């Protein structure tokens, strides 16, 4: 059973140079694993809405795309930090345990709701710094690619 990865994120990537990088890593990853970008439509008019209402509406939008059987990993600055090698082992452990699909969820500008956090199997941090969700997509894809080259013993990660 082959592993499938989905990356769920709000709205489209705005900067073309980031989209080019995203497309590049999606192409590279196709040799190792199935990766799908799921862009959750950001149809929330955020002007004058309190953060908790925005988080609730985004949570509802994300929930429509989540698959209960998939391992749900939220990206959050307060999540677990991995080295690249430990991130590779993260994938290896899931493949060995017969987990067939992983959903990585990237929140919007206000982060992720407590509801989504309570549903997560794990929370992952790419850094203690905060990145835009557009940049987070690219960094996450690069780290997934790096993890799979580590697992294959290929030289990219050095």
FISEDREN-129019 format. One record per atom (N, C-alpha, C): y, z, x negated; residue in one letter. Coordinates in pm, whole numbers, padded with zeros to 5 digits, always signed. Atoms other than C-alpha are relative to their C-alpha. Layout:
# residues N
YZXA ...
This chain:
# residues 158
-00117+00000-00085X +00000+00000+00000X +00124+00000-00090X -00119+00014+00083X +00329-00112-00159X +00115+00084+00055X -00115-00081-00037X +00634+00109-00158X +00114-00089+00049X -00118+00069-00052X +00933-00003+00049X +00117+00098-00006X -00120-00082+00011X +01283+00127-00013X +00108-00062+00086X -00118+00044-00075X +01575+00107+00225X +00118+00087-00044X -00123-00072+00032X +01930+00203+00134X +00094-00020+00118X -00087+00005-00117X +02139+00287+00439X +00138+00050-00039X -00137-00033+00039X +02516+00294+00399X +00096-00054+00104X -00095+00047-00101X +02820+00263+00625X +00087-00116-00049X -00094+00108+00027X +03026-00055+00636X -00042-00092-00113X +00030+00101+00102X +03019-00362+00415X +00071+00034-00131X -00063-00018+00130X +03098-00361+00044X +00128-00082-00003X -00130+00065-00006X +03466-00444+00014X +00034-00080-00126X -00035+00066+00125X +03496-00540-00353X -00109-00101-00038X +00097+00106+00031X +03332-00871-00447X -00075+00027-00130X +00067-00026+00127X +03254-00757-00803X -00111+00104+00017X +00107-00096-00027X +03054-00462-00668X -00114-00069+00075X +00103+00073-00074X +02870-00691-00425X -00082-00088-00094X +00074+00081+00098X +02780-00920-00716X -00099+00086-00078X +00090-00091+00070X +02632-00623-00903X -00115+00044+00088X +00103-00039-00097X +02444-00509-00593X -00102-00112+00016X +00090+00114-00016X +02301-00857-00542X -00086-00022-00125X +00074+00016+00126X +02201-00875-00910X -00116+00100-00007X +00107-00099+00008X +02005-00549-00896X -00103-00017+00111X +00099+00030-00105X +01845-00640-00563X -00095-00109-00047X +00083+00109+00052X +01721-00960-00728X -00095+00052-00108X +00084-00055+00107X +01593-00774-01035X -00111+00088+00057X +00097-00092-00058X +01419-00512-00821X -00111-00070+00076X +00100+00072-00079X +01233-00775-00620X -00129-00023-00078X +00120+00015+00083X +00988-00801-00913X -00084+00127-00003X +00068-00129+00007X +00892-00434-00876X -00031+00062+00135X +00009-00076-00124X +00948-00306-00525X +00084-00070+00107X -00078+00054-00111X +01073-00410-00182X +00120+00091+00026X -00121-00078-00026X +01436-00294-00142X +00085-00076+00101X -00083+00058-00106X +01645-00356+00168X +00128+00081+00012X -00129-00064-00028X +02014-00280+00209X +00022-00004+00150X -00028-00007-00144X +02087-00162+00563X +00144+00048+00015X -00140-00033-00019X +02455-00171+00642X +00018+00048+00144X -00019-00058-00132X +02526+00062+00931X +00144-00028+00041X -00136+00036-00042X +02825-00071+01125X +00089+00124+00014X -00098-00109-00008X +03129+00153+01088X +00099-00034+00111X -00082+00036-00117X +03275+00116+01438X +00084+00118+00049X -00073-00121-00039X +03457+00448+01436X +00147-00017-00037X -00143-00001+00029X +03833+00448+01466X +00035+00139-00049X -00010-00131+00064X +03902+00728+01223X +00138+00062+00008X -00135-00055-00006X +04274+00768+01277X +00004+00118+00095X -00026-00120-00079X +04360+01114+01404X -00127+00069+00052X +00122-00070-00041X +03995+01219+01447X -00033+00108-00103X +00041-00104+00094X +03882+01549+01295X -00129-00042-00074X +00115+00035+00083X +03622+01522+01017X -00132+00027+00071X +00128-00032-00065X +03352+01692+01227X -00038-00102+00108X +00028+00104-00100X +03385+01427+01501X -00046-00128-00069X +00040+00117+00078X +03365+01147+01243X -00143+00016-00050X +00136-00025+00049X +03055+01307+01088X -00103-00010+00112X +00092+00006-00114X +02893+01342+01432X -00026-00146+00040X +00015+00140-00041X +02958+00977+01522X -00077-00079-00106X +00075+00068+00106X +02835+00855+01183X -00146+00041+00002X +00137-00049-00009X +02525+01073+01220X -00076-00072+00112X +00062+00071-00112X +02452+00913+01558X -00028-00146-00038X +00020+00139+00042X +02497+00565+01408X -00116-00010-00098X +00111+00001+00097X +02265+00643+01114X -00133+00025+00068X +00125-00039-00066X +02003+00799+01342X -00070-00118+00066X +00058+00118-00064X +01952+00466+01518X -00081-00085-00099X +00066+00082+00102X +01831+00316+01188X -00111+00073-00074X +00099-00078+00074X +01611+00597+01059X -00139-00016+00060X +00140+00009-00040X +01233+00569+01072X -00063+00134-00033X +00050-00137+00014X +01070+00908+01125X -00105+00013-00112X +00108-00009+00098X +00771+00831+00900X +00050-00017-00144X -00051+00024+00136X +00989+00733+00602X +00049+00130-00062X -00056-00110+00076X +01076+00984+00334X +00152-00018+00001X -00146+00011-00013X +01448+01056+00392X +00068+00076-00114X -00071-00057+00114X +01658+01115+00081X +00149-00024+00021X -00145+00010-00018X +02028+01190+00129X +00068+00008-00135X -00080-00010+00121X +02277+01124-00147X +00117+00092+00029X -00101-00102-00024X +02505+01424-00173X +00034+00064-00134X -00042-00059+00128X +02709+01572-00460X -00067+00134-00026X +00068-00128+00015X +02533+01904-00396X -00150-00011-00012X +00144+00020+00007X +02187+01751-00418X -00056+00022-00138X +00073-00018+00126X +01930+01764-00695X +00039-00109-00099X -00030+00094+00108X +02022+01602-01026X -00129-00033-00074X +00116+00046+00076X +01757+01396-01207X +00048-00069-00127X -00015+00093+00111X +01742+01243-01550X -00062-00131+00046X +00061+00129-00037X +01643+00876-01540X -00152+00009-00005X +00145-00013+00011X +01293+00969-01654X -00058+00079+00118X +00049-00078-00115X +01256+01232-01380X +00013-00080+00129X -00013+00086-00118X +01384+00981-01124X -00117-00099+00005X +00117+00087+00006X +01108+00745-01240X -00123+00074+00050X +00114-00081-00044X +00854+01025-01188X +00006+00028+00151X -00021-00016-00144X +01003+01082-00841X -00068-00115+00076X +00063+00116-00065X +00895+00727-00746X -00150-00001-00024X +00142-00002+00032X +00562+00760-00922X -00075+00099+00089X +00062-00100-00086X +00482+01079-00730X -00013-00049+00144X +00004+00050-00138X +00566+00914-00398X -00104-00111+00014X +00100+00107-00008X +00355+00609-00474X -00141+00058-00009X +00131-00064+00014X +00064+00832-00580X -00038+00081+00123X +00029-00080-00120X +00095+01042-00264X -00010-00085+00125X +00015+00097-00110X +00076+00731-00047X +00118-00003+00096X -00120+00020-00080X +00430+00754+00083X +00032-00148-00007X -00017+00145+00001X +00491+00396+00189X +00144-00045+00009X -00139+00042-00015X +00866+00399+00254X +00095+00117-00025X -00105-00098+00028X +01175+00581+00135X +00131-00055+00053X -00135+00033-00044X +01513+00575+00306X +00098+00084-00080X -00111-00067+00067X +01810+00659+00085X +00121-00017+00090X -00113+00006-00090X +02111+00745+00297X +00127+00041-00074X -00129-00023+00064X +02465+00719+00157X +00102+00024+00111X -00097-00034-00103X +02730+00890+00366X +00133-00069-00018X -00134+00056+00004X +03082+00782+00442X +00096+00093-00074X -00101-00073+00076X +03407+00928+00316X -00001+00150+00022X +00006-00144-00028X +03345+01268+00477X -00136+00059-00033X +00133-00050+00037X +02988+01296+00352X -00100-00019+00112X +00109+00009-00098X +02691+01367+00578X -00001+00124+00088X +00001-00110-00096X +02649+01583+00886X -00111+00100-00032X +00103-00102+00014X +02452+01906+00889X -00129-00043+00069X +00117+00051-00071X +02218+01738+01140X -00084-00089-00091X +00073+00088+00092X +02126+01467+00888X -00057+00080-00116X +00048-00081+00113X +02098+01722+00608X -00124+00080+00039X +00117-00078-00044X +01851+01927+00814X -00123-00089+00017X +00112+00094-00017X +01635+01616+00869X -00052-00054-00132X +00034+00061+00129X +01626+01518+00502X -00121+00065-00065X +00111-00051+00081X +01315+01553+00289X +00053+00052-00133X -00060-00043+00126X +01539+01589-00014X +00144-00049-00006X -00136+00046+00026X +01901+01567-00123X +00011-00029-00149X -00009+00049+00136X +01979+01375-00440X +00147-00018-00037X -00134+00024+00050X +02296+01372-00648X -00007-00096-00118X -00010+00089+00115X +02383+01087-00881X +00092+00059-00106X -00096-00066+00089X +02654+01306-01035X +00067+00110+00079X -00081-00100-00068X +02862+01610-00956X +00136-00059+00038X -00123+00070-00036X +03151+01362-00934X -00020-00070+00134X +00006+00072-00127X +03234+01184-00610X +00028-00148-00026X -00019+00145+00010X +03200+00804-00586X +00021-00057+00140X -00008+00070-00127X +03292+00561-00311X -00141-00041+00041X +00135+00042-00040X +02994+00459-00099X -00032-00140-00053X +00025+00132+00059X +03039+00102-00231X -00053+00013-00143X +00043-00019+00138X +03008+00217-00592X -00134+00072-00005X +00127-00073-00005X +02725+00455-00500X -00117-00095+00022X +00108+00099-00021X +02520+00159-00374X -00042-00063-00132X +00029+00066+00128X +02548-00012-00711X -00067+00096-00098X +00057-00098+00093X +02477+00303-00914X -00144+00034+00040X +00134-00032-00046X +02175+00390-00700X -00097-00114-00030X +00087+00115+00029X +02031+00039-00730X -00031-00011-00149X +00023+00006+00145X +02079+00043-01107X -00098+00107-00043X +00090-00109+00038X +01903+00379-01132X -00142-00024+00052X +00134+00035-00050X +01614+00259-00914X -00062-00105-00092X +00049+00102+00093X +01582-00048-01138X -00042+00065-00132X +00030-00069+00126X +01594+00172-01448X -00130+00079+00015X +00121-00078-00022X +01324+00398-01298X -00125-00087-00005X +00118+00087-00002X +01087+00108-01239X -00027-00063-00136X +00026+00049+00136X +01138-00029-01591X -00062+00111-00086X +00061-00112+00071X +01057+00318-01725X -00148+00011+00035X +00140-00009-00043X +00738+00328-01517X -00086-00112-00058X +00074+00114+00057X +00638-00013-01654X +00004-00001-00153X -00009-00003+00147X +00724+00082-02012X +00084-00115-00055X -00084+00112+00043X +00982-00196-02031X +00126+00051-00068X -00108-00048+00086X +01277-00178-02270X +00138+00020+00061X -00135-00008-00059X +01574-00183-02025X +00062+00138-00016X -00054-00136-00006X +01613+00195-02015X +00043+00057-00134X -00035-00054+00133X +01658+00241-02391X +00136-00045-00042X 
